[in-house]
Amino acid sequence: MTTIAPAAPARRDVSPARHWRWTQPGLLLTGGALVLLIDPGPFDLRVITLVVAYAVAATGFNVLVGFAGIVSIGNSVFLAAGGYAWALLATSYGPLVALLAGVVLAAVIAALAGVLLLRLRAYYFAVATLALGTLGTVVVRNWTAVTNGDAGITNVGYIKVFGLSGVPSIFVAAVVLLALVSFLQEALRTSPVGQAMIIGRYDPPAAEGIGVSVAYTRVVAFVLSAVTAALGGALIAQLAGGAFPDQFATTSAISLLVIPIIAGRGWRWAPLVGAAIVIALPEYLRFLAEYRLVVYGAAVVLVALFLPGGVHQVVRAVAERLGRSRG
Amino acid sequence: MNQLIYFVIIGLGIGAVYALAGLGVVTLFTGSGLANFAQGDLMVLGALVAVSVTSAGHGYVAGLLAAVAVVAVAGVLLGALFTLPMRHRRMDVDVVIIGTLGVATTMTTLAGIWWGRQPQRLDSPLAGVFVPVGEMRVPAHYVLLLVGAAVVFGLVRWFHRRTDIGLQLRAVASSVPAARDAGVRIGRMLVVAWTIAALVGGVAGVLVASVLPIAPESALPLGVNGFAAAIIGGLANPAGAVLGGLVVGLAETLAGGYLNDTVRQSVAPLVLLVVLVLRPGGLLGRARGARTV
C-alpha cells in the first residue's frame, strides 16, 4: 500500500488572523505614556527614543521584506533623505514641511530606483541597492554645498509637541508616528494591496494568474519602505542634533535590514522588538567594551542560521505550548 | 599618451584584485547558491595576517603562507557553520544575506580589536623595482598583481576542470538533487566551496595590501567592488568576474587619474547599476538576473 506524505504545514510567516486594528496603536501610545510617567534617566530615554525612531524607519522595511519578500541593503539613502531634508528645512519652514519634503524626496528616489531595479532577482537586487547606498554616501559626503560634507549640518531643532521640550518631546513625536505607521501597516496587511504583496511573494506566476501585477506591488512596497525610512531619518537627525554622513552609512542600512528579520519577518511587532534588539542591546552591552559588536554580529549569524523566524518563532512556540497545556 | 599607459597598467593591476574578489564571490555562488557579503573581510583577514607575519621579521613568502593557512581555517569554519542548517531545509535569500552580513560585522570588529583600525601596508617583494613608461615609472608590484591573479585564476580553473572534487563541485552547481543522486556529498562540497572562496579572497588581500593600505573598514568597499566585478560578468561565470574586475579597476583608476576622487569612489557602484539596468544577467551571463514575471 502506498503511503501518502501529509501535506506540508502551511507557512505562517504572515499571520492570516485579523486583529482589531486599534489594539497595537493603543498599546504603543499607552506604553509611551507609561515611559514618560516612569521618567527614566536622560540616557535611557535617549536610547528608548532611538529605538522608537528606528522602529518607525523599519516598519516600511518590515512590509518590504515580510510582505513582499524583497531584501534591500540601500535603505540608508532614504534615512539620509529624511534626515537631511529635516536638517535643511525644519528651522526655516517648520516641521511639517521638513517631514513631508523628506518623505516626498525618498518616495521619488524609491519609485525611480524601484522601476529600474525591481525586475532583478533577489541577490542582484540586494547588491544593486548596496551600490545605491554606497552612491548615496558618496553624494552626501561630497555635495558640500547642500550637505556640508563630513562636518554635517548641526542646530537642526526638533519637533515640539504637547508643550514638551528636549528629548521627551522627540520621544512623544516618535511614539505617535510609530502608532500611526503601525496602524497603517496593519491596515495594509488586510487590504487588497497588502494581500497582493504577500501572494506575489510566495508564487509570482500564480499571482499574475489571478490578476495581481507583481511588478507594481513590489514597487509600492519599496516606496513604502522609503517613506517610513525618511520619517525615521528625520527623527534620528533631531535626536542627534544634526545630520551627519556617518549616521546614514551602510551600517544603518544593515541595521534596518536586521531589525525585521531578527524579530520575525512580517510580524506586526517586528519593527519595535527588532529595533530594541538591534539598537538598545549594543548600548547595554557596553560592559563588553569593544567586543559588543562581536557579540551582536554573532547573535545575528546564529539567529539567521538556526532561528529563521526570529523572535516571533519563539513567541509563537511559547504561545502554542501555553495554549496546549491549558487544554 | 604615456600617462594613459601608466593609468592603464595601474588600473589593470587594481582590476586584477577586484577580479580575484569577484572570483571568490562567484566560486561560492556557483558552489552553494550563497552570495557572500563577508568576502571583503576574508581579504582583510589575509592582508592583516600577512602584515603581522612579515613585520615580525619573516619574509613575504612566509607572510603569504601564513595568510593562506589562517584564511583556509576561517573558510572551513564558515563553511561548516553555513552548511549545518542547510542539511534540513532550503535557506531563504534574506536570511542568508543577513547571516553573511553578521559574519562581516563580527570579522570587521574582531580585526579592529586585534590589529587596530589604522590602515597598514605590506612591503612588496618588488619594492623599489619600477617598470619605465616613458618618463614615468610604474611600481613593478602592479605587474605582480596581474601575474598573481592569473595564477590564482588558472589554479581555480584547473581545480574545477581537472580534479574529481572539481567535477563534483560543478555537479552541485548545476543541480543539487541530481548531484546528490549521483552520490556527491553535498555538505562537504559546500565546505570545499567556502574554503576555495576564502583562499582566493585571502590571496587577493595579501596581493592588494602592497598597493592599498588595508584597514578593517576596507572590507566593505573591497567587498562591494568584488560584487560589482562578479555581477558585471554574470554572477555564475568565473571568466565574467575577471572581465568585470578589470573593467571596474580600469574605470576607477582612469576616473581618479583624469577627474577627481569623488568620481573615483562612485565609479564601481555606477558601473554596477548601469550594467544591472541594461543587462540584468551581467555582460557574459545568460538573462537569468531578471525575473520573467
Interface residues (C-beta under 8 A of the other chain):
Chain A: V65 G69 V71 I73 L116 L117 R119 L120 R121 A122 Y123 Y124 A126 V127 A128 L130 A131 L132 T134 L135 V138 V139 N142 P204 P205 E208 V214 A215 T250 I254 L257 V258 I261 I262 R265 E290 Y291 L293 V294 Y296 G297 A298 A299 V300 V301 A304 L305 F306 P308
Chain B: F29 A35 L81 F82 L84 P85 M91 D92 V93 D94 V95 V96 I97 I98 G99 L101 G102 V103 A104 T105 T106 M107 T109 L110 G112 I113 L220 P221 V224 F227 A228 I231 L235 T262 Q265 S266 A268 P269 L270 L272 L273 L276 V277 P280 R288 G289 A290 R291 V293
